[in-house]
């Protein structure tokens, strides 16, 4: 589930630059949060439910 959210955010981020030429602060913030959560889960070794 977390990987799906991260991939969707990444695709939206790329589309924002490539297609719509919009750089929204919100999508960048969500992307950074998703990466931080993924790294935290990898470091702590937690498994998805």
C-alpha positions as a printed NumPy array, in Angstrom:
array([[  0.   ,   0.   ,   0.   ],
       [  2.774,   2.412,   0.926],
       [  4.693,   1.606,  -2.25 ],
       [  1.563,   2.266,  -4.31 ],
       [  1.112,   5.689,  -2.749],
       [  4.778,   6.516,  -3.324],
       [  4.582,   5.483,  -6.995],
       [  1.387,   7.482,  -7.566],
       [  2.933,  10.566,  -5.956],
       [  6.078,  10.159,  -8.054],
       [  4.075,   9.855, -11.286],
       [  2.001,  12.932, -10.399],
       [  5.191,  14.825,  -9.598],
       [  6.714,  13.942, -12.973],
       [  3.474,  14.813, -14.792],
       [  3.4  ,  18.155, -13.031],
       [  6.741,  19.066, -14.56 ],
       [  6.483,  17.331, -17.935],
       [  2.856,  17.833, -18.928],
       [  1.303,  20.657, -16.965],
       [  4.427,  22.73 , -16.173],
       [  3.144,  23.235, -12.649],
       [  5.378,  22.982,  -9.611],
       [  3.065,  22.676,  -6.67 ],
       [  4.484,  22.873,  -3.172],
       [  1.914,  20.353,  -1.944],
       [  2.932,  17.541,  -4.316],
       [  6.598,  18.065,  -3.47 ],
       [  5.801,  17.967,   0.235],
       [  3.779,  14.759,  -0.137],
       [  6.553,  13.156,  -2.187],
       [  9.155,  13.993,   0.452],
       [  6.902,  12.632,   3.208],
       [  6.349,   9.399,   1.267],
       [ 10.098,   8.918,   0.763],
       [ 10.8  ,   9.582,   4.452],
       [  8.149,   7.05 ,   5.518],
       [  9.515,   4.411,   3.131],
       [ 13.065,   4.945,   4.369],
       [ 11.912,   4.784,   8.001],
       [ 10.089,   1.506,   7.393],
       [ 13.123,   0.041,   5.604],
       [ 15.498,   1.085,   8.37 ],
       [ 13.303,  -0.133,  11.237],
       [ 12.47 ,  -3.373,   9.412],
       [  8.726,  -3.099,   9.831],
       [  6.567,  -5.184,   7.563],
       [  3.349,  -3.875,   5.96 ],
       [  0.165,  -5.138,   7.534]])
